[in-house]
Amino acid sequence: MIAVLVKKLFIFVSISKQIVIMIKTYLLLLLSIFMFSACSSDDDHSGSGTITFEKDEVSILIGEKTRLTPIFDTTTKDKEYRWLSNDPNVVKVDINEDNSADITAIAEGNTIVRIEAVDGTIFAICKINVGKGSISFSNAEETINTNETLELSPIFSDEFLKTKEYEWLNSSTDVADIIVSNNNSITINAKKAGKTTIKIQSKDGTLSASCNINVIIGSVKKWVALGNSITKHSITSFWWGEWGMAATKKENDYIHVLNRSLEVRYNNDISFHAINVAAWERDFKGFNKNSLDNYLAGDEDLIIIRLGENVPSNETVYASYKDELDELVKYLKGKSPKANYIITGNFWTNKRKDAIQKEVAEKHNCIWVTLDHLDTPDNKSTLDTKVFGDDGKWHLISEGGATAPGVANHPGDKGMAGIADAILKSIQ
């Protein structure tokens, strides 16, 4: 009896071992099949070839499209295939005649897109990551001094966004130039005071970011103004002080008002020269530019060209005015190349002269300041205006005789303040 039981137990154990072996064999078979099926492709289990994708994972943004093109071998290219998406709410699959598929991102998320033979013998899969995606800058606005540089790099919400193609736009190339680097960053070269907007955008138009750049004159310790009687007039029988006509006092002309404002802004003492070059306005060729050298040491921070009113208003002069002003600016820049330059318009409205002066300003990256808004009666002096002369006495402008009406047409204290304010605002 005992012998019979032992024999049955032995048979049971043997059968159990065989079952365990069978289970292990089955699991190994499943494991080998799984390993054989890579994330991007699967072989035909019946030995009928392979199908793969170039990439086993693709990242796109909502609204974007990408094309998946399977790679067939000679044994699989003629099979009949179908495409499937694990989550149609994330991506839409549109099948093309060549068995490729256009994948359209619908919503944020992840899914698997699969191509498989209709007979079920072979398939390939690709993981699709769909994100909202964004690019930005650390600051929406940056400030930089003239003649300085600034590195600007976008911030990408997703690493894969760095692989997209981008282009950079600059709204004002006269204010700053940009140099694009290979790593989606740029160097901004500030040329003159002003504002520009720098924008990066993907070439497919899906992403963009902007940064406003303010270029300012960071420091002024020394400046020069070239002008006519509005800038400085010598003492004559009809004018009683060495300053801008027709301010009531020296401290009220635009030169002195502007200098006080600059000293407040930059919190330092500032030296300046006001030079009357009306002779240049009346005779371009006869004017000796070398006469300016005594005022130009090459270390000026700012040079203001405040001219135009005495240039004759006729077509013959206009024909040469641009070239002569161009030569004057070149001469000044040769003597003081590091200075910031401002060219103003005319106090007395003259659209033709202003257009010429503005064109030259833009050519040489000078700041352009229009003044024709000041050509109103309340910004001008009058015959009844009193001027406190260098002789310590008050004088009526009407005492100037035949020239008095012309003097009274010059900017008064209010007009002078308006000129100073317009210039000051241009360099903020």
CORGI-V318403 format. One record per residue. N is the residue number from 0. RES is the residue in three letters. PSI is psi in radians with two decimals (none if undefined). Layout:
n=N res=RES psi=PSI
n=N res=RES psi=PSI
This chain:
n=0 res=MET psi=-0.84
n=1 res=ILE psi=-0.69
n=2 res=ALA psi=-0.68
n=3 res=VAL psi=-0.75
n=4 res=LEU psi=-0.73
n=5 res=VAL psi=-0.72
n=6 res=LYS psi=-0.73
n=7 res=LYS psi=-0.70
n=8 res=LEU psi=-0.71
n=9 res=PHE psi=-0.72
n=10 res=ILE psi=-0.73
n=11 res=PHE psi=-0.80
n=12 res=VAL psi=-0.73
n=13 res=SER psi=-0.79
n=14 res=ILE psi=-0.72
n=15 res=SER psi=-0.73
n=16 res=LYS psi=-0.68
n=17 res=GLN psi=-0.67
n=18 res=ILE psi=-0.76
n=19 res=VAL psi=-0.76
n=20 res=ILE psi=-0.74
n=21 res=MET psi=-0.73
n=22 res=ILE psi=-0.80
n=23 res=LYS psi=-0.74
n=24 res=THR psi=-0.76
n=25 res=TYR psi=-0.75
n=26 res=LEU psi=-0.72
n=27 res=LEU psi=-0.67
n=28 res=LEU psi=-0.79
n=29 res=LEU psi=-0.72
n=30 res=LEU psi=-0.74
n=31 res=SER psi=-0.65
n=32 res=ILE psi=-0.76
n=33 res=PHE psi=-0.79
n=34 res=MET psi=-0.56
n=35 res=PHE psi=-0.48
n=36 res=SER psi=1.58
n=37 res=ALA psi=2.88
n=38 res=CYS psi=-0.51
n=39 res=SER psi=-0.15
n=40 res=SER psi=2.96
n=41 res=ASP psi=2.42
n=42 res=ASP psi=2.66
n=43 res=ASP psi=2.04
n=44 res=HIS psi=-0.35
n=45 res=SER psi=0.22
n=46 res=GLY psi=0.48
n=47 res=SER psi=0.23
n=48 res=GLY psi=-2.89
n=49 res=THR psi=2.81
n=50 res=ILE psi=2.34
n=51 res=THR psi=2.93
n=52 res=PHE psi=2.68
n=53 res=GLU psi=-0.64
n=54 res=LYS psi=2.54
n=55 res=ASP psi=-0.01
n=56 res=GLU psi=2.34
n=57 res=VAL psi=2.40
n=58 res=SER psi=2.28
n=59 res=ILE psi=2.96
n=60 res=LEU psi=2.75
n=61 res=ILE psi=2.25
n=62 res=GLY psi=-0.27
n=63 res=GLU psi=2.84
n=64 res=LYS psi=2.62
n=65 res=THR psi=2.66
n=66 res=ARG psi=2.25
n=67 res=LEU psi=2.12
n=68 res=THR psi=1.91
n=69 res=PRO psi=2.64
n=70 res=ILE psi=2.01
n=71 res=PHE psi=2.70
n=72 res=ASP psi=-3.12
n=73 res=THR psi=-0.36
n=74 res=THR psi=-0.18
n=75 res=THR psi=-0.22
n=76 res=LYS psi=-0.40
n=77 res=ASP psi=0.08
n=78 res=LYS psi=2.89
n=79 res=GLU psi=2.31
n=80 res=TYR psi=2.84
n=81 res=ARG psi=2.69
n=82 res=TRP psi=2.52
n=83 res=LEU psi=2.55
n=84 res=SER psi=2.28
n=85 res=ASN psi=-0.48
n=86 res=ASP psi=1.60
n=87 res=PRO psi=-0.25
n=88 res=ASN psi=-0.32
n=89 res=VAL psi=-0.80
n=90 res=VAL psi=2.64
n=91 res=LYS psi=2.41
n=92 res=VAL psi=2.11
n=93 res=ASP psi=2.09
n=94 res=ILE psi=2.40
n=95 res=ASN psi=2.87
n=96 res=GLU psi=-0.47
n=97 res=ASP psi=0.29
n=98 res=ASN psi=0.14
n=99 res=SER psi=3.01
n=100 res=ALA psi=2.42
n=101 res=ASP psi=2.17
n=102 res=ILE psi=2.10
n=103 res=THR psi=2.17
n=104 res=ALA psi=2.19
n=105 res=ILE psi=-0.79
n=106 res=ALA psi=2.76
n=107 res=GLU psi=2.40
n=108 res=GLY psi=-2.94
n=109 res=ASN psi=2.54
n=110 res=THR psi=2.96
n=111 res=ILE psi=2.25
n=112 res=VAL psi=2.37
n=113 res=ARG psi=2.37
n=114 res=ILE psi=2.34
n=115 res=GLU psi=2.61
n=116 res=ALA psi=2.47
n=117 res=VAL psi=-0.54
n=118 res=ASP psi=0.01
n=119 res=GLY psi=0.17
n=120 res=THR psi=-0.33
n=121 res=ILE psi=2.60
n=122 res=PHE psi=2.90
n=123 res=ALA psi=2.56
n=124 res=ILE psi=2.72
n=125 res=CYS psi=2.31
n=126 res=LYS psi=2.27
n=127 res=ILE psi=2.13
n=128 res=ASN psi=2.15
n=129 res=VAL psi=2.15
n=130 res=GLY psi=2.83
n=131 res=LYS psi=-0.81
n=132 res=GLY psi=2.46
n=133 res=SER psi=2.71
n=134 res=ILE psi=2.61
n=135 res=SER psi=3.05
n=136 res=PHE psi=2.70
n=137 res=SER psi=-0.53
n=138 res=ASN psi=2.42
n=139 res=ALA psi=-0.27
n=140 res=GLU psi=2.41
n=141 res=GLU psi=2.59
n=142 res=THR psi=2.36
n=143 res=ILE psi=2.55
n=144 res=ASN psi=2.69
n=145 res=THR psi=2.57
n=146 res=ASN psi=0.28
n=147 res=GLU psi=2.97
n=148 res=THR psi=2.75
n=149 res=LEU psi=2.28
n=150 res=GLU psi=2.31
n=151 res=LEU psi=2.13
n=152 res=SER psi=2.37
n=153 res=PRO psi=2.76
n=154 res=ILE psi=2.16
n=155 res=PHE psi=2.31
n=156 res=SER psi=-0.49
n=157 res=ASP psi=2.47
n=158 res=GLU psi=-0.65
n=159 res=PHE psi=-0.32
n=160 res=LEU psi=-0.40
n=161 res=LYS psi=-0.36
n=162 res=THR psi=-0.15
n=163 res=LYS psi=2.86
n=164 res=GLU psi=2.33
n=165 res=TYR psi=2.80
n=166 res=GLU psi=2.64
n=167 res=TRP psi=2.46
n=168 res=LEU psi=2.51
n=169 res=ASN psi=2.03
n=170 res=SER psi=-0.35
n=171 res=SER psi=1.60
n=172 res=THR psi=-0.25
n=173 res=ASP psi=-0.34
n=174 res=VAL psi=-0.71
n=175 res=ALA psi=2.60
n=176 res=ASP psi=2.73
n=177 res=ILE psi=2.51
n=178 res=ILE psi=2.09
n=179 res=VAL psi=2.29
n=180 res=SER psi=2.92
n=181 res=ASN psi=-0.33
n=182 res=ASN psi=0.59
n=183 res=ASN psi=0.63
n=184 res=SER psi=2.89
n=185 res=ILE psi=2.80
n=186 res=THR psi=2.19
n=187 res=ILE psi=2.18
n=188 res=ASN psi=1.91
n=189 res=ALA psi=2.22
n=190 res=LYS psi=-0.77
n=191 res=LYS psi=2.83
n=192 res=ALA psi=2.42
n=193 res=GLY psi=-2.92
n=194 res=LYS psi=2.51
n=195 res=THR psi=2.72
n=196 res=THR psi=2.17
n=197 res=ILE psi=2.24
n=198 res=LYS psi=2.37
n=199 res=ILE psi=2.37
n=200 res=GLN psi=2.53
n=201 res=SER psi=2.58
n=202 res=LYS psi=-0.35
n=203 res=ASP psi=-0.03
n=204 res=GLY psi=0.14
n=205 res=THR psi=-0.38
n=206 res=LEU psi=2.55
n=207 res=SER psi=2.77
n=208 res=ALA psi=2.58
n=209 res=SER psi=2.64
n=210 res=CYS psi=2.22
n=211 res=ASN psi=2.22
n=212 res=ILE psi=2.14
n=213 res=ASN psi=2.03
n=214 res=VAL psi=2.16
n=215 res=ILE psi=2.80
n=216 res=ILE psi=1.88
n=217 res=GLY psi=-0.43
n=218 res=SER psi=2.41
n=219 res=VAL psi=2.06
n=220 res=LYS psi=-0.29
n=221 res=LYS psi=2.34
n=222 res=TRP psi=2.83
n=223 res=VAL psi=2.45
n=224 res=ALA psi=2.22
n=225 res=LEU psi=2.23
n=226 res=GLY psi=-2.79
n=227 res=ASN psi=-2.55
n=228 res=SER psi=-0.46
n=229 res=ILE psi=-0.48
n=230 res=THR psi=-0.79
n=231 res=LYS psi=2.34
n=232 res=HIS psi=2.44
n=233 res=SER psi=2.89
n=234 res=ILE psi=2.25
n=235 res=THR psi=-3.00
n=236 res=SER psi=-0.30
n=237 res=PHE psi=0.08
n=238 res=TRP psi=2.43
n=239 res=TRP psi=0.27
n=240 res=GLY psi=2.68
n=241 res=GLU psi=1.26
n=242 res=TRP psi=-3.00
n=243 res=GLY psi=2.27
n=244 res=MET psi=2.24
n=245 res=ALA psi=1.01
n=246 res=ALA psi=2.56
n=247 res=THR psi=-0.43
n=248 res=LYS psi=2.81
n=249 res=LYS psi=-0.78
n=250 res=GLU psi=-0.14
n=251 res=ASN psi=-0.04
n=252 res=ASP psi=2.89
n=253 res=TYR psi=-0.51
n=254 res=ILE psi=-0.87
n=255 res=HIS psi=-0.61
n=256 res=VAL psi=-0.76
n=257 res=LEU psi=-0.75
n=258 res=ASN psi=-0.69
n=259 res=ARG psi=-0.71
n=260 res=SER psi=-0.69
n=261 res=LEU psi=-0.67
n=262 res=GLU psi=-0.63
n=263 res=VAL psi=-0.77
n=264 res=ARG psi=-0.83
n=265 res=TYR psi=-0.05
n=266 res=ASN psi=0.78
n=267 res=ASN psi=2.80
n=268 res=ASP psi=2.50
n=269 res=ILE psi=2.37
n=270 res=SER psi=2.63
n=271 res=PHE psi=2.81
n=272 res=HIS psi=2.31
n=273 res=ALA psi=2.11
n=274 res=ILE psi=2.25
n=275 res=ASN psi=2.01
n=276 res=VAL psi=0.65
n=277 res=ALA psi=-0.44
n=278 res=ALA psi=-0.59
n=279 res=TRP psi=-0.70
n=280 res=GLU psi=-0.63
n=281 res=ARG psi=-0.38
n=282 res=ASP psi=1.51
n=283 res=PHE psi=-0.89
n=284 res=LYS psi=-0.59
n=285 res=GLY psi=-0.23
n=286 res=PHE psi=2.31
n=287 res=ASN psi=1.83
n=288 res=LYS psi=-0.44
n=289 res=ASN psi=-0.35
n=290 res=SER psi=-0.27
n=291 res=LEU psi=-0.26
n=292 res=ASP psi=-0.52
n=293 res=ASN psi=-0.33
n=294 res=TYR psi=-0.11
n=295 res=LEU psi=1.83
n=296 res=ALA psi=-0.16
n=297 res=GLY psi=-0.08
n=298 res=ASP psi=0.32
n=299 res=GLU psi=2.49
n=300 res=ASP psi=-0.46
n=301 res=LEU psi=2.34
n=302 res=ILE psi=2.19
n=303 res=ILE psi=2.22
n=304 res=ILE psi=1.82
n=305 res=ARG psi=1.29
n=306 res=LEU psi=3.09
n=307 res=GLY psi=-0.59
n=308 res=GLU psi=-0.57
n=309 res=ASN psi=-0.03
n=310 res=VAL psi=2.17
n=311 res=PRO psi=2.41
n=312 res=SER psi=1.36
n=313 res=ASN psi=2.77
n=314 res=GLU psi=-0.56
n=315 res=THR psi=-0.79
n=316 res=VAL psi=-0.73
n=317 res=TYR psi=-0.58
n=318 res=ALA psi=-0.53
n=319 res=SER psi=-0.19
n=320 res=TYR psi=-0.79
n=321 res=LYS psi=-0.80
n=322 res=ASP psi=-0.67
n=323 res=GLU psi=-0.70
n=324 res=LEU psi=-0.66
n=325 res=ASP psi=-0.77
n=326 res=GLU psi=-0.64
n=327 res=LEU psi=-0.78
n=328 res=VAL psi=-0.74
n=329 res=LYS psi=-0.74
n=330 res=TYR psi=-0.80
n=331 res=LEU psi=-0.75
n=332 res=LYS psi=-0.51
n=333 res=GLY psi=-0.58
n=334 res=LYS psi=-0.57
n=335 res=SER psi=1.31
n=336 res=PRO psi=-0.37
n=337 res=LYS psi=-0.10
n=338 res=ALA psi=2.69
n=339 res=ASN psi=2.41
n=340 res=TYR psi=2.41
n=341 res=ILE psi=2.33
n=342 res=ILE psi=2.20
n=343 res=THR psi=2.85
n=344 res=GLY psi=-2.97
n=345 res=ASN psi=2.47
n=346 res=PHE psi=-0.75
n=347 res=TRP psi=2.14
n=348 res=THR psi=2.18
n=349 res=ASN psi=1.69
n=350 res=LYS psi=-0.62
n=351 res=ARG psi=-0.84
n=352 res=LYS psi=-0.75
n=353 res=ASP psi=-0.70
n=354 res=ALA psi=-0.70
n=355 res=ILE psi=-0.81
n=356 res=GLN psi=-0.67
n=357 res=LYS psi=-0.71
n=358 res=GLU psi=-0.75
n=359 res=VAL psi=-0.69
n=360 res=ALA psi=-0.79
n=361 res=GLU psi=-0.63
n=362 res=LYS psi=-0.66
n=363 res=HIS psi=0.25
n=364 res=ASN psi=0.65
n=365 res=CYS psi=2.63
n=366 res=ILE psi=2.29
n=367 res=TRP psi=2.27
n=368 res=VAL psi=2.02
n=369 res=THR psi=2.54
n=370 res=LEU psi=-0.05
n=371 res=ASP psi=-0.24
n=372 res=HIS psi=-0.25
n=373 res=LEU psi=-0.10
n=374 res=ASP psi=1.22
n=375 res=THR psi=2.70
n=376 res=PRO psi=-0.65
n=377 res=ASP psi=-0.27
n=378 res=ASN psi=0.02
n=379 res=LYS psi=2.84
n=380 res=SER psi=-3.06
n=381 res=THR psi=2.93
n=382 res=LEU psi=-0.43
n=383 res=ASP psi=-0.01
n=384 res=THR psi=2.40
n=385 res=LYS psi=2.39
n=386 res=VAL psi=2.27
n=387 res=PHE psi=1.84
n=388 res=GLY psi=2.98
n=389 res=ASP psi=-0.24
n=390 res=ASP psi=0.04
n=391 res=GLY psi=0.24
n=392 res=LYS psi=2.74
n=393 res=TRP psi=2.44
n=394 res=HIS psi=2.38
n=395 res=LEU psi=2.39
n=396 res=ILE psi=-0.56
n=397 res=SER psi=-0.28
n=398 res=GLU psi=-0.12
n=399 res=GLY psi=0.01
n=400 res=GLY psi=-2.45
n=401 res=ALA psi=-0.46
n=402 res=THR psi=-0.14
n=403 res=ALA psi=-0.77
n=404 res=PRO psi=-0.66
n=405 res=GLY psi=-0.70
n=406 res=VAL psi=-0.75
n=407 res=ALA psi=-0.36
n=408 res=ASN psi=-0.16
n=409 res=HIS psi=2.84
n=410 res=PRO psi=2.33
n=411 res=GLY psi=-2.87
n=412 res=ASP psi=-0.71
n=413 res=LYS psi=-0.75
n=414 res=GLY psi=-0.68
n=415 res=MET psi=-0.73
n=416 res=ALA psi=-0.62
n=417 res=GLY psi=-0.68
n=418 res=ILE psi=-0.83
n=419 res=ALA psi=-0.73
n=420 res=ASP psi=-0.72
n=421 res=ALA psi=-0.71
n=422 res=ILE psi=-0.77
n=423 res=LEU psi=-0.75
n=424 res=LYS psi=-0.52
n=425 res=SER psi=-0.33
n=426 res=ILE psi=0.15
n=427 res=GLN psi=none
